[in-house]
Amino acid sequence: MNYIEDKYNEGKLIIRAVDLPQLHRINDEVKYDCSIWANEFAMIMNDEFESVSSTLLIPNVGVKTYKNVGFLVDSDFAEIQHIALSDSGSSGSFRNGDFMANCSDFETLDRLANYIKVNNYTTMNEVNISIPINSVVGLVVIKCGNELKHLKAMMAVRECLHELTGIQFDIFEYDSNYGKINQIDLTDELIETIISASNVNKYDYYTDYSDDIYEGSINNNRNHSK
């Protein structure tokens, strides 16, 4: 059993849902725009990603997620700030003193996890957390019947984040119907299948911390100035 499976079985694995990279056309070339991901991770690297919404996953319970892709967080290294059994309509931040949400339903993640397990509660919960870089343990694609398209986009995200953070994250698949998570084995054959799924193999991104636009491909990175 690997680290991710251990954390999952302990009820300590959280997903931060993020939008899929959108396709955009630059100089007659279509690319993935990974800027949303780059900005979230730039904030993480600068210790500014706090009070954000996420969802606790529980083994063998099909907990629903907000979006079809995201990244995984080890709750032992994150700061847990607010715990709600369902969408709490949160906004603002604890650091700025303007955090607002419906009443917290639980004081600890253990109590939330126990309630979900006992009641087989599959509705998306909302846990507000502050995320340091050492708490991020992988990327995730939700099993939804369109995984190949999403996985290709996540390959671009993976390369973008590798360039930004120096970390090559593993990619996992989460089955929200059955509450199962598995690492995706990116064999040469699977990568070839992913790359051939469409003719879009390049990405770019910018962050609010830089004046540069960065470009790369699933296999090769480069950058140029704005």
Secondary structure, 3 states (H helix, E strand, C coil): CCHHHHHHHCCCEEEEECCCCEEEEECCEEEEECHHHHHHHHHHHCCCCCCEEEEEECCCCCCCCCCCEEEEEEHHHCEEEEEECCCCCCECCCCCCCCECCCCCCCCHHHHHHHHHHHCCCCCCEEEEECCHHHEEEEEEECCCCHHHHHHHHHHHHHHHHHHHCCCCCEEEEECCCCEEEECCCCHHHHHHHHCCCCCCEEEECCCCCCEEEEEECCCEEEEEC
